[in-house]
Amino acid sequence: MNCLSSLQNPKVKAVVRLHQRKHRDAENRILVEGQHPVAEALALGVVLEDLFVTDPTFIPPGYPDSFTVVSPDVMAKMSTTDSPAPILAVAQKPAQPERSFLKKPQVKLLALLDLQDPGNVGTLIRAACAFGLQGLIMVGQAVDPFHPKIIRSSAGMIFKLPVLSEPNVSSLFSTLDTYGPFQIWAADAHQGQSYKHTNFGTKWVLLMGSEAHGIPQDAWDKAQAIHIPSEPQVESLNVAVAGAILMAEAYQQERPLSPR
């Protein structure tokens, strides 16, 4: 079996271009790295255009016979991580979904405002899927939701959620008004009511801001603050930890724990 070992091969260069968002956007193609994310993408109907492996035994069941075996050096060149996975796919970027699902009487959404850390976003996406949210909205200067590190840190769960984007908070609220009414909750490190004393409701959106800047000032016109009480010497929780706690609480309100 032939093994691609040249770092100058056009296929390798085409993959490396997709490390940058401008090329992903221009080509409508994304990178999916790792066994679980690739298998998840395949199971959820994401169109995989090319598959690269260092060993054919890593190919997920059900994938066609067309793939390329590459050397470890080539995989390291194509990968976006310092510890390359043994499998990498080039996939078609999922299209923005129709917004009609927002009309449903029971909708739970996560909106990320200017959140730029891929690891935190991936963790939040994974938590959103675990706790039954139905959509993700990326607002303002938020990171590309199909950044390779987000796909990897979400374990491919990004492909389970409808992903919308809004250029700013005003546009977000306009959308929520159109398809609402939504109860709008905004996570804050200190102000607002305790999450344990909050009835999230049946149609709501949780706003999470960046750790550096928090929720933008113009979001407070319609959002209600909610916080997680903690020890006073701790300035704030990591945004992904806080988001997971809040989404877990909303989930448990709908599904009270059965007595043992």
C-alpha positions as CSV (number, residue, x, y, z in Angstrom):
1,M,0.0,0.0,0.0
2,N,1.4,3.4,-1.0
3,C,2.1,5.9,1.7
4,L,2.1,9.7,1.1
5,S,5.3,11.0,2.6
6,S,5.9,14.3,0.8
7,L,5.2,17.4,2.8
8,Q,5.0,19.3,-0.6
9,N,2.2,17.2,-2.0
10,P,-0.8,19.3,-3.2
11,K,-3.2,17.3,-1.0
12,V,-1.1,18.1,2.1
13,K,-0.9,21.8,1.2
14,A,-4.7,21.9,0.6
15,V,-5.3,20.5,4.1
16,V,-2.9,22.9,5.7
17,R,-4.7,25.9,4.2
18,L,-7.8,24.8,6.1
19,H,-6.0,25.7,9.4
20,Q,-7.1,29.2,8.6
21,R,-10.7,30.4,8.9
22,K,-10.5,32.5,5.8
23,H,-9.8,29.4,3.7
24,R,-12.4,27.3,5.5
25,D,-15.0,30.0,4.8
26,A,-14.0,30.4,1.2
27,E,-14.0,26.7,0.5
28,N,-16.8,25.7,2.8
29,R,-14.6,22.9,4.0
30,I,-13.5,22.0,7.5
31,L,-11.0,19.6,9.3
32,V,-12.2,16.8,11.5
33,E,-9.3,15.3,13.6
34,G,-9.5,12.2,15.8
35,Q,-11.2,8.8,15.8
36,H,-14.3,9.8,17.7
37,P,-15.0,13.1,16.0
38,V,-14.6,11.5,12.6
39,A,-16.9,8.6,13.5
40,E,-19.4,11.1,14.9
41,A,-19.3,13.2,11.8
42,L,-19.8,10.2,9.6
43,A,-22.8,8.9,11.8
44,L,-24.5,12.3,11.6
45,G,-24.3,12.6,7.9
46,V,-21.5,15.1,7.5
47,V,-20.0,14.7,4.0
48,L,-16.4,13.6,4.3
49,E,-14.5,14.4,1.1
50,D,-11.0,13.1,2.0
51,L,-9.8,10.8,4.8
52,F,-6.1,10.5,5.8
53,V,-4.8,7.9,8.2
54,T,-1.4,6.7,9.5
55,D,-2.8,3.2,9.8
56,P,-6.0,1.8,8.0
57,T,-7.1,0.1,11.2
58,F,-8.2,3.5,12.4
59,I,-10.9,3.9,9.7
60,P,-14.4,4.0,11.2
61,P,-16.8,1.2,10.1
62,G,-19.0,2.1,7.2
63,Y,-16.5,4.5,5.5
64,P,-15.9,3.9,1.8
65,D,-12.7,2.4,0.5
66,S,-11.2,5.7,-0.7
67,F,-8.6,7.0,1.8
68,T,-5.0,8.0,1.9
69,V,-2.3,6.5,4.1
70,V,0.2,9.1,5.2
71,S,3.4,9.1,7.1
72,P,3.6,10.4,10.7
73,D,5.4,13.5,9.5
74,V,2.7,14.3,7.0
75,M,0.0,13.8,9.6
76,A,1.9,16.1,11.9
77,K,2.0,18.7,9.1
78,M,-1.7,18.5,8.4
79,S,-2.7,18.4,12.1
80,T,-3.6,21.5,14.1
81,T,-2.4,19.9,17.4
82,D,1.0,19.1,18.9
83,S,-0.1,15.5,19.4
84,P,-1.6,14.5,16.1
85,A,-4.4,12.0,16.0
86,P,-3.9,9.0,13.6
87,I,-6.9,10.0,11.5
88,L,-8.0,13.3,9.9
89,A,-10.8,14.1,7.5
90,V,-11.7,17.0,5.2
91,A,-15.4,17.5,5.3
92,Q,-18.0,19.8,3.8
93,K,-18.9,22.6,6.3
94,P,-22.5,22.2,7.5
95,A,-24.8,24.8,6.2
96,Q,-26.6,27.2,8.6
97,P,-29.9,25.6,9.5
98,E,-33.3,27.0,8.8
99,R,-34.5,29.0,11.8
100,S,-38.0,27.6,11.9
101,F,-37.1,25.3,14.8
102,L,-36.9,28.5,17.0
103,K,-40.7,28.8,16.7
104,K,-41.3,25.7,18.8
105,P,-42.9,26.4,22.2
106,Q,-40.1,24.6,24.1
107,V,-36.6,25.7,22.9
108,K,-33.4,25.9,24.9
109,L,-30.5,27.8,23.4
110,L,-26.9,28.7,24.2
111,A,-25.6,32.0,22.9
112,L,-21.8,32.7,23.1
113,L,-21.0,36.4,23.0
114,D,-17.5,37.2,21.7
115,L,-16.2,34.0,23.2
116,Q,-12.9,33.2,21.4
117,D,-11.2,30.3,23.2
118,P,-11.8,27.1,21.2
119,G,-11.3,24.8,24.2
120,N,-14.0,26.5,26.2
121,V,-16.4,26.6,23.3
122,G,-15.9,22.9,22.6
123,T,-16.6,22.1,26.2
124,L,-19.7,24.2,26.3
125,I,-21.0,22.5,23.1
126,R,-20.4,19.1,24.7
127,A,-22.3,20.2,27.8
128,A,-25.1,21.7,25.8
129,C,-25.7,18.4,24.0
130,A,-25.5,16.5,27.3
131,F,-28.1,18.7,28.9
132,G,-30.6,18.8,26.0
133,L,-30.1,22.2,24.5
134,Q,-31.4,22.5,20.9
135,G,-29.2,25.1,19.3
136,L,-26.1,27.3,19.5
137,I,-25.8,30.9,18.5
138,M,-22.4,32.5,18.0
139,V,-22.5,36.2,18.5
140,G,-20.1,39.0,17.5
141,Q,-16.4,38.2,17.5
142,A,-17.0,34.6,18.7
143,V,-14.6,32.0,17.3
144,D,-15.4,30.0,14.3
145,P,-17.7,27.2,15.6
146,F,-16.1,24.8,13.2
147,H,-12.5,25.5,14.3
148,P,-10.7,22.2,14.3
149,K,-10.0,22.5,18.0
150,I,-13.7,23.0,18.8
151,I,-14.6,20.0,16.7
152,R,-12.0,18.0,18.6
153,S,-12.8,19.3,22.1
154,S,-16.5,18.9,21.6
155,A,-15.8,15.2,20.6
156,G,-17.7,15.9,17.4
157,M,-20.9,17.0,19.3
158,I,-20.8,20.3,17.3
159,F,-22.4,18.3,14.5
160,K,-25.4,17.5,16.7
161,L,-26.4,21.1,17.3
162,P,-27.9,23.6,14.8
163,V,-25.4,26.4,14.7
164,L,-26.6,30.0,14.0
165,S,-24.6,33.2,13.9
166,E,-25.5,36.8,14.7
167,P,-23.2,39.8,14.0
168,N,-24.0,41.6,17.3
169,V,-26.2,41.6,20.4
170,S,-28.8,43.8,18.8
171,S,-29.2,41.3,15.9
172,L,-29.4,38.4,18.4
173,F,-32.3,40.1,20.3
174,S,-34.1,40.9,17.1
175,T,-34.0,37.2,16.2
176,L,-35.2,36.2,19.7
177,D,-38.1,38.7,19.4
178,T,-39.1,37.3,16.1
179,Y,-39.3,33.7,17.2
180,G,-40.0,34.3,20.9
181,P,-40.9,35.2,23.5
182,F,-37.7,33.8,25.0
183,Q,-36.6,34.1,28.6
184,I,-33.1,35.5,28.4
185,W,-30.6,34.6,31.1
186,A,-27.1,36.1,31.2
187,A,-24.5,34.4,33.3
188,D,-22.5,36.8,35.6
189,A,-19.8,36.2,38.1
190,H,-21.5,38.1,41.0
191,Q,-24.8,39.9,40.2
192,G,-28.3,38.5,39.7
193,Q,-30.2,35.8,41.3
194,S,-28.8,32.5,42.4
195,Y,-29.1,29.8,39.8
196,K,-30.6,27.5,42.5
197,H,-33.5,30.0,42.9
198,T,-34.1,30.4,39.1
199,N,-36.9,28.8,37.2
200,F,-35.4,28.7,33.7
201,G,-38.8,28.2,32.0
202,T,-39.6,26.2,28.9
203,K,-38.3,28.6,26.2
204,W,-35.0,30.3,27.1
205,V,-31.6,31.3,26.0
206,L,-28.5,31.4,28.2
207,L,-25.9,34.1,27.3
208,M,-22.3,33.4,28.1
209,G,-19.7,36.1,27.7
210,S,-15.9,36.0,27.5
211,E,-14.0,35.7,30.8
212,A,-12.1,38.9,30.0
213,H,-15.1,41.1,29.3
214,G,-18.2,39.3,30.5
215,I,-21.6,40.1,29.1
216,P,-21.6,43.3,26.9
217,Q,-23.4,46.3,28.4
218,D,-26.0,46.4,25.7
219,A,-27.1,42.9,26.5
220,W,-28.5,43.9,29.9
221,D,-31.5,45.8,28.4
222,K,-33.3,42.5,28.0
223,A,-31.3,39.9,29.8
224,Q,-31.7,38.8,33.4
225,A,-28.6,38.2,35.4
226,I,-28.0,34.8,37.0
227,H,-25.0,33.7,39.0
228,I,-23.4,30.7,40.8
229,P,-22.6,31.5,44.5
230,S,-19.0,30.6,45.4
231,E,-16.4,31.4,47.9
232,P,-15.6,35.2,48.0
233,Q,-11.8,34.7,47.5
234,V,-12.5,33.2,44.0
235,E,-12.9,35.9,41.4
236,S,-15.0,33.8,39.0
237,L,-15.4,30.3,37.5
238,N,-14.1,29.3,34.1
239,V,-16.7,30.1,31.6
240,A,-17.1,26.5,30.4
241,V,-17.4,25.2,34.0
242,A,-20.0,27.9,34.8
243,G,-22.0,27.2,31.6
244,A,-22.1,23.5,32.3
245,I,-23.3,24.0,35.9
246,L,-26.1,26.3,34.7
247,M,-27.2,24.0,31.9
248,A,-27.1,21.0,34.2
249,E,-29.4,22.8,36.7
250,A,-31.9,23.7,34.0
251,Y,-31.8,20.0,32.9
252,Q,-32.5,18.8,36.4
253,Q,-35.4,21.1,36.8
254,E,-37.1,19.3,34.0
255,R,-36.1,15.9,35.2
256,P,-36.3,15.7,39.0
257,L,-34.1,13.0,40.4
258,S,-36.0,9.9,41.4
259,P,-35.6,8.8,45.1
260,R,-33.3,5.8,45.5
